[in-house]
């Protein structure tokens, strides 16, 4: 499973975390939040529950879609 981030990750290597609830996903680089977006898809949330890590793909606007995963993020899920 991968998450496509419309932009660039911070230049410094960081531990990345994806925090998911049934209504939103938050991505952090270290302690800094770098993305927050709402979603309403129970299937996606159920899949995230079963993964300890997901890939993150940087996809800056106007560039061609990358051919590889940029980073790996740890997953934490919360039901609320």
C-alpha positions as CSV (number, residue, x, y, z in Angstrom):
1,X,0.0,0.0,0.0
2,X,1.3,3.5,-0.9
3,X,0.1,7.0,-0.2
4,X,0.8,9.6,-3.0
5,X,1.8,13.0,-1.5
6,X,1.2,15.9,-3.9
7,X,4.5,17.7,-3.1
8,X,8.0,17.0,-1.6
9,X,9.0,15.4,1.6
10,X,11.4,17.4,3.9
11,X,15.1,17.2,2.7
12,X,16.4,15.7,6.0
13,X,15.8,12.0,6.4
14,X,13.0,11.6,9.0
15,X,11.0,8.8,10.6
16,X,7.6,9.3,8.9
17,X,4.3,8.4,10.5
18,X,0.9,8.0,9.0
19,X,-1.9,8.4,11.6
20,X,-5.3,7.3,10.3
21,X,-8.8,7.4,11.7
22,X,-12.0,6.5,9.8
23,X,-12.3,10.2,8.7
24,X,-8.8,11.6,8.1
25,X,-5.1,10.8,7.5
26,X,-2.2,12.8,9.0
27,X,1.4,12.4,7.8
28,X,4.2,13.5,10.1
29,X,8.0,13.9,9.5
30,X,9.4,13.4,12.9
31,X,7.2,15.6,15.2
32,X,6.1,18.0,12.3
33,X,2.8,17.5,10.6
34,X,3.4,17.7,6.8
35,X,0.0,16.6,5.5
36,X,-3.6,16.3,6.7
37,X,-6.5,15.3,4.5
38,X,-10.0,14.0,5.0
39,X,-11.3,10.8,3.5
40,X,-14.3,8.5,3.9
41,X,-13.5,5.0,2.8
42,X,-13.9,2.2,5.3
43,X,-12.0,-0.2,3.1
44,X,-8.9,2.0,3.1
45,X,-9.1,2.3,6.9
46,X,-9.5,-1.4,7.3
47,X,-6.4,-2.0,5.1
48,X,-4.4,0.5,7.1
49,X,-5.2,-1.4,10.3
50,X,-3.4,-4.5,8.9
51,X,-0.2,-2.7,7.8
52,X,2.7,-1.6,10.1
53,X,4.3,0.4,7.3
54,X,3.2,2.0,4.0
55,X,5.1,3.6,1.2
56,X,5.0,7.3,0.5
57,X,5.5,8.6,-3.1
58,X,6.4,12.2,-3.7
59,X,4.5,13.6,-6.6
60,X,5.2,17.4,-7.1
61,X,2.7,19.1,-9.3
62,X,3.7,19.3,-13.0
63,X,6.2,16.5,-12.9
64,X,5.8,13.0,-14.3
65,X,4.6,10.3,-11.9
66,X,7.7,8.7,-10.2
67,X,8.6,5.1,-10.7
68,X,9.6,4.4,-7.1
69,X,8.5,4.8,-3.5
70,X,10.2,7.8,-1.9
71,X,10.0,6.8,1.8
72,X,8.4,4.4,4.2
73,X,6.1,5.5,7.0
74,X,5.0,3.7,10.1
75,X,1.2,3.4,10.5
76,X,-0.8,4.1,13.5
77,X,-4.6,3.8,13.4
78,X,-7.3,5.1,15.8
79,X,-10.9,4.4,15.7
80,X,-11.8,8.0,16.8
